[in-house]
């Protein structure tokens, strides 16, 4: 756990109401990367085919691309991409699934896989005199309520910037502040031009029977037991590029997103 910089995320209600681009097709199993998965998106077609809705400064900010033979979706922010879906002064280019497609409800147990790449020209948020607490979010399971920190976040934060994970859940809706119930785990320095592979095994619960295990590049980094939801709420998945401004374009890539009941159904070539 870390007492690192914190923020108050935009509410899901505001985010849904202010989404810049339309809600697209219903979620579907798409692509061949995880044939046994209950949800799969390989981005070998339009991102909208997988049922995502977008929160971005314009349609050109989100595009499917090929990165060294990997089908991916590129999320790009440009300076001034602020005030998007409740982002305030932060810049945002996000894709989100509905709570129904995410399937994140009390008692549900899931396995998730996704891949993430920071390109060589990626610029992490940096501290300035005007903004001493820089942060970025590149993936999250966002709570369905109107307040508090997301239930799970993959963050870029700290000076120097590092990749870390955060869990906020339970009876108290966390602000993410150092004295809040938010728990954080540091993964390490950001590796650019590298496809990270993330695997999550989670039981969604607002009680003590919840759990969240996480692997990064086949290395287990979290073995958490405890609440994973806020009481009376669910959550929804977001592929994100959401950060304090850095004065230039910022891009991240996401690929091979899948949800399944077992790790084998995710199409992994290794055993968690």
Helices and strands as residue ranges (DSSP letters): H 12-18, E 39-41, G 47-50, E 53-55, G 59-61, E 62-67, E 70-77, E 91-92, E 94-96, H 99-102, E 109-118, E 135-143, E 152-157, E 162-167, E 183-189, E 195-203, E 211-216, E 219-225, E 235-243, E 250-260, G 264-266
